[in-house]
Amino acid sequence: MKIAVLSRNPNLYSTRRLVEAIEKNGHESLVIDFLKCDIIMDQEGPSIYYRGSRLKDIDAIIPRIGASVTFYGTAVVRQFEMMDVFAAVSSLAITRSRDKLRSLQILSQQGVGLPNTAFTNYSKGEKKVLEHIGDAPVVIKLLEGTQGLGVILAETNKAAISVVEAFEKLNTRVILQEFIEEAGGADIRAFVVDGEIVGAMKRQGAEGEFRSNLHRGGSAKLIKLSRKEKSTAIKAAKAMGLSIAGVDMLQSKRGPVVMEVNSSPGLEGIEAATGVDIAGKIIEFIEKSASKKKKKKKGKIKA
């Protein structure tokens, strides 16, 4: 098979590991900077040109789409899907996961454990909304924030209202969320591939930091998930329609609560913490899924 990794930087750890795994399994690899792709639509059908040449004979793609380029990135993924190329992560699932509010709505509807969360468009409604969150501290998150950026901890309800009002004046949308104090500045990242947990790590925030992101100086170690944590992570990935996902959870008094479901989870931290060949697991999933897709296509042609 010819498998393309959609990545803006071939030197990133995750991209390099995926290329290694593709070639180790006997396939042809290709790294494509999706921002340099031209999407062509005409009577001949959908096509993609990359650096002036038409892309052909690609069997599968692995999207590694950054949050800041979601719109164009998912358009490229969608075009590949229109060309009947198997996408390890679908364009719809990427779009859904990148919308923080939509993600939480879906997870809530599916009965996944969540921190109490609220969103309002009413400039004087913060006090009422805070009643649904519970006692301060309160976490305030920008809807567009990533890697722990745009996350603020307000120690009192009065401070929370002041922060929300300031953002409203800037026409910036935020959500208010319950602070899970008992998590102690740590969270769990469960890596899900094809409905199974293939690795999990516990991330601890730096001293004095309530965010546990490795990008913010946190550390990671191997963790054995409880049965409830496993089922919550798998349920969350399924609810979002993600075959590959990093599910971030906090350990609360009432059980695991999901903070985010990431459609392009990094491989470096999880592989280092677990010693598991996560990239290899992804390629095995693609081999199985792309093969099924080909058989279904042949069956339709014969019919």
DODRENLUM-608238 format. One line per 8 residues: number of its first residue (from 1); for each residue z, y, x of C-alpha. Coordinates in nm, 3 decimals. Layout:
DODRENLUM-608238
NUM> Z Y X | ...
//
This chain:
DODRENLUM-608238
1> 0.000 0.000 0.000 | -0.044 0.363 0.095 | 0.279 0.548 0.016 | 0.304 0.926 0.045 | 0.628 1.117 0.095 | 0.606 1.461 -0.065 | 0.806 1.670 0.180 | 0.769 2.015 0.330
9> 0.911 1.904 0.666 | 0.820 1.571 0.834 | 1.109 1.615 1.080 | 1.386 1.604 0.819 | 1.611 1.299 0.849 | 1.536 1.174 0.497 | 1.160 1.211 0.544 | 1.164 1.034 0.881
17> 1.373 0.748 0.747 | 1.143 0.696 0.451 | 0.838 0.690 0.678 | 1.013 0.437 0.905 | 1.097 0.216 0.608 | 0.744 0.235 0.468 | 0.590 0.127 0.799 | 0.859 -0.134 0.867
25> 0.765 -0.300 0.538 | 0.400 -0.314 0.644 | 0.264 -0.022 0.443 | 0.070 0.290 0.537 | 0.269 0.613 0.531 | 0.160 0.970 0.472 | 0.367 1.289 0.463 | 0.226 1.557 0.234
33> 0.347 1.917 0.215 | 0.312 1.952 -0.161 | 0.299 2.333 -0.140 | -0.031 2.295 0.044 | -0.180 2.081 -0.234 | -0.447 2.219 -0.467 | -0.436 2.084 -0.822 | -0.786 2.046 -0.966
41> -0.862 1.984 -1.333 | -1.218 1.942 -1.459 | -1.431 1.710 -1.672 | -1.423 1.447 -1.396 | -1.048 1.413 -1.438 | -0.740 1.528 -1.244 | -0.751 1.538 -0.863 | -0.554 1.678 -0.570
49> -0.691 1.837 -0.255 | -0.474 1.859 0.054 | -0.576 2.086 0.341 | -0.930 2.089 0.199 | -0.973 1.713 0.153 | -0.945 1.514 -0.167 | -0.652 1.269 -0.171 | -0.763 0.915 -0.253
57> -0.628 0.559 -0.257 | -0.260 0.657 -0.271 | -0.060 0.386 -0.446 | 0.280 0.553 -0.470 | 0.460 0.879 -0.396 | 0.820 0.958 -0.309 | 0.894 1.316 -0.421 | 1.134 1.515 -0.202
65> 1.120 1.839 -0.400 | 1.358 2.121 -0.305 | 1.528 2.319 -0.581 | 1.359 2.648 -0.485 | 1.010 2.500 -0.532 | 1.071 2.282 -0.836 | 0.797 2.438 -1.050 | 0.508 2.378 -0.813
73> 0.654 2.056 -0.676 | 0.682 1.894 -1.018 | 0.331 2.015 -1.104 | 0.201 1.819 -0.803 | 0.405 1.512 -0.899 | 0.273 1.538 -1.256 | -0.085 1.554 -1.125 | -0.033 1.235 -0.924
81> 0.107 1.071 -1.239 | -0.208 1.182 -1.427 | -0.408 1.014 -1.150 | -0.219 0.689 -1.226 | -0.021 0.698 -0.899 | 0.330 0.552 -0.920 | 0.601 0.816 -0.871 | 0.936 0.686 -0.746
89> 1.095 0.978 -0.934 | 0.910 1.111 -1.238 | 0.818 1.477 -1.279 | 1.005 1.493 -1.611 | 1.325 1.353 -1.458 | 1.309 1.602 -1.169 | 1.264 1.895 -1.408 | 1.545 1.770 -1.630
97> 1.790 1.722 -1.341 | 1.720 2.067 -1.194 | 1.824 2.239 -1.515 | 2.205 2.233 -1.484 | 2.263 2.324 -1.847 | 2.011 2.074 -1.981 | 2.155 1.803 -1.757 | 2.505 1.856 -1.891
105> 2.376 1.857 -2.250 | 2.205 1.522 -2.193 | 2.506 1.366 -2.019 | 2.738 1.489 -2.293 | 2.510 1.350 -2.565 | 2.510 1.012 -2.388 | 2.890 1.003 -2.369 | 2.913 1.031 -1.989
113> 3.248 1.157 -1.854 | 3.227 1.531 -1.773 | 3.460 1.820 -1.688 | 3.510 2.040 -1.996 | 3.216 2.283 -1.977 | 3.104 2.587 -2.175 | 2.811 2.827 -2.186 | 2.783 3.141 -2.396
121> 2.537 3.421 -2.455 | 2.796 3.639 -2.625 | 2.926 3.901 -2.384 | 3.265 3.922 -2.558 | 3.302 3.548 -2.612 | 3.454 3.448 -2.279 | 3.815 3.440 -2.404 | 3.724 3.207 -2.689
129> 3.513 2.987 -2.461 | 3.798 2.954 -2.211 | 4.007 2.788 -2.482 | 3.768 2.491 -2.464 | 3.796 2.472 -2.084 | 4.175 2.457 -2.058 | 4.421 2.632 -1.828 | 4.305 2.818 -1.516
137> 4.184 2.779 -1.245 | 3.828 2.786 -1.380 | 3.509 2.696 -1.195 | 3.216 2.933 -1.250 | 2.869 2.811 -1.153 | 2.536 2.985 -1.129 | 2.275 2.785 -1.317 | 2.042 2.812 -1.015
145> 2.295 2.729 -0.741 | 2.254 2.431 -0.501 | 2.451 2.264 -0.220 | 2.774 2.434 -0.330 | 2.623 2.784 -0.326 | 2.685 2.994 -0.636 | 3.015 2.818 -0.719 | 3.327 3.031 -0.764
153> 3.686 2.931 -0.832 | 3.872 3.183 -1.053 | 4.249 3.139 -1.022 | 4.329 3.300 -1.360 | 4.153 3.342 -1.694 | 4.154 3.718 -1.641 | 3.973 3.675 -1.308 | 3.725 3.435 -1.472
161> 3.641 3.691 -1.741 | 3.590 3.962 -1.477 | 3.352 3.740 -1.276 | 3.150 3.639 -1.583 | 3.122 4.003 -1.695 | 2.998 4.102 -1.349 | 2.729 3.834 -1.358 | 2.630 3.936 -1.711
169> 2.565 4.291 -1.593 | 2.326 4.142 -1.336 | 2.157 3.936 -1.612 | 2.264 3.619 -1.430 | 2.356 3.310 -1.632 | 2.664 3.104 -1.548 | 2.855 2.810 -1.691 | 3.234 2.781 -1.703
177> 3.389 2.449 -1.611 | 3.728 2.282 -1.596 | 3.879 2.263 -1.247 | 3.979 1.905 -1.162 | 4.279 1.982 -0.942 | 4.377 1.620 -0.884 | 4.045 1.556 -0.706 | 4.195 1.741 -0.409
185> 3.870 1.897 -0.292 | 3.699 1.556 -0.269 | 3.417 1.398 -0.464 | 3.220 1.074 -0.473 | 2.845 1.043 -0.414 | 2.706 0.722 -0.562 | 2.347 0.644 -0.463 | 2.157 0.471 -0.743
193> 1.823 0.293 -0.697 | 1.657 0.117 -0.991 | 1.977 0.100 -1.194 | 2.197 -0.036 -0.915 | 2.452 0.124 -0.681 | 2.318 0.076 -0.327 | 2.580 0.288 -0.149 | 2.875 0.518 -0.213
201> 3.077 0.764 -0.008 | 3.374 0.989 -0.061 | 3.321 1.347 0.057 | 3.620 1.560 0.150 | 3.592 1.938 0.160 | 3.688 2.132 0.470 | 4.046 2.262 0.481 | 4.094 2.537 0.224
209> 3.757 2.457 0.061 | 3.741 2.319 -0.295 | 3.370 2.229 -0.258 | 3.309 1.896 -0.087 | 2.938 1.941 0.003 | 2.853 1.822 0.355 | 2.644 2.141 0.389 | 2.972 2.334 0.352
217> 3.144 2.151 0.639 | 3.284 1.855 0.445 | 3.323 1.503 0.584 | 3.223 1.166 0.438 | 3.349 0.809 0.451 | 3.269 0.476 0.287 | 3.435 0.409 -0.048 | 3.453 0.108 -0.277
225> 3.385 0.221 -0.632 | 3.591 0.110 -0.928 | 3.416 -0.066 -1.215 | 3.438 0.253 -1.423 | 3.293 0.465 -1.141 | 3.001 0.224 -1.102 | 2.922 0.217 -1.473 | 2.951 0.597 -1.499
233> 2.708 0.655 -1.210 | 2.454 0.406 -1.345 | 2.482 0.548 -1.698 | 2.435 0.905 -1.569 | 2.121 0.816 -1.368 | 1.976 0.629 -1.666 | 2.050 0.919 -1.902 | 1.855 1.152 -1.673
241> 1.566 0.906 -1.641 | 1.609 0.887 -1.262 | 1.519 0.566 -1.079 | 1.654 0.721 -0.758 | 1.957 0.946 -0.786 | 2.266 1.076 -0.613 | 2.541 1.094 -0.874 | 2.829 1.323 -0.780
249> 3.162 1.246 -0.948 | 3.522 1.363 -0.931 | 3.821 1.134 -0.971 | 4.019 1.283 -1.259 | 4.329 1.169 -1.451 | 4.106 1.054 -1.736 | 3.861 0.868 -1.512 | 3.541 0.963 -1.327
257> 3.369 1.284 -1.438 | 3.012 1.365 -1.335 | 2.942 1.700 -1.169 | 2.572 1.661 -1.094 | 2.289 1.409 -1.084 | 2.061 1.485 -0.788 | 1.693 1.383 -0.800 | 1.634 1.430 -0.424
265> 1.958 1.308 -0.264 | 1.973 1.325 0.115 | 1.987 0.999 0.311 | 2.164 1.107 0.630 | 2.520 1.134 0.502 | 2.511 0.823 0.283 | 2.346 0.602 0.549 | 2.591 0.720 0.816
273> 2.894 0.662 0.592 | 2.789 0.324 0.452 | 2.569 0.172 0.724 | 2.328 0.068 0.447 | 1.950 0.097 0.487 | 1.908 0.315 0.179 | 1.550 0.407 0.273 | 1.463 0.037 0.281
281> 1.614 -0.011 -0.066 | 1.390 0.268 -0.197 | 1.077 0.106 -0.052 | 1.174 -0.232 -0.201 | 1.202 -0.063 -0.541 | 0.859 0.097 -0.498 | 0.702 -0.235 -0.395 | 0.834 -0.404 -0.709
289> 0.753 -0.119 -0.947 | 0.407 -0.035 -0.812 | 0.315 -0.403 -0.825 | 0.417 -0.422 -1.192 | 0.214 -0.110 -1.265 | -0.099 -0.263 -1.105 | -0.062 -0.585 -1.304 | -0.030 -0.392 -1.630
297> -0.340 -0.188 -1.543 | -0.544 -0.502 -1.468 | -0.428 -0.658 -1.792 | -0.548 -0.357 -1.991 | -0.891 -0.364 -1.822 | -0.939 -0.735 -1.902 | -0.845 -0.675 -2.262
//
